[in-house]
Amino acid sequence: MHIIVQPFHNKKKTASYEWFCVCVLTGIKASGIQPRIVMSIVAVRFIILPVLGIFIVRGVVDLGLVPSDDKLLVFILLLQYSLPPAMNIGM
């Protein structure tokens, strides 16, 4: 079952939209990505990086590179390590 989205009447774009829809409909099982790889990425992004960020920010504050009385700056630095990448762009 293929769903073809054709917002434009351009034949070159139709082929790329068809390919995109086929990829979306097949999902992760047909893509060949192993669940272990997906779980590794999730673990690094949501567990390891925030913990690493806490140690890095704490070290920077202890070295005196960031003033320890500026709680808002320390909070923003910690927040940078805990948000998804798309949210980091908006900050």
N, C-alpha and C positions, 0 to 999 in steps of 0.2 A: 504494500500500500504506500503510494507516494502522494504527498501533498505538494503541489507546486504553487508557490506564491509569485504572482506576476504583477507587481505594482507599475512596471514600466513596459512599454511595448518594444523593447530592444532585445533582439535575439541573443546578443552576447551576454546580457545580464540574466536572461532566463536560464541559461545553463548554470551559472553560478548560484542562482537561487534554488534551482533544483538540487544541486549538490549539497547546499546548506540544509535543505529540508530533509534529504535522505540521511545526512549525518545526525541531525537532531532526532529523527524518528528511530534510528537504530540504537541509540543510547550507548551507555558505557560498555555493555556486554559485547557488542559487535566491534567496538573500537580496539579491543585487544589490550586495554589497560588493566593491569592486575590490581585486584583490591588491596593488596599489600602496599603497592605504590601510592594509592589514594590515601590509605590510612597513615602512611609515613608522612605525606605532605600535610595532612590535617594535624598530626601530632606535632610536627615541627612548628607549623604556623600558629597553633592555638595553645600549645603547652610549653615547648622549649623556648621559643622567642620571647614570650612575656617574662618567663623566669630569668632568661639571660638579660633582658632589658632592665629588670629590677637591679641586678648586680652591676650592670654597666652604669646606670644612673646613680646608684649608691656610691660607686667608685668615683665618679666624676664629682659628686658633691663632696666626698671625703678629701679629694685632691684639691678642692677649692676652685675648680674651674667654673662651677656654677654656685652662686651664693646660696647657702643653706636656708636663709631666711625668706627666699623667694619661693614660697610654696606653690604658687601658680605655675611657675616655670618647671619645677620638678614634676608637677602633675601632668603638664603637657608632654614632657619628655617620656614619662611612663606611659601615657596614653598612646604615643606613637608606636610603641612596641606591642600594644595589645589590640589595635584595630586592624581590620582587614585592609589589604593594600588599596582598594578603591576608596576607602574612607580616608586614608592617609593623604591622598591627592587633594581632597577637599579642604584639608586643614591648613 
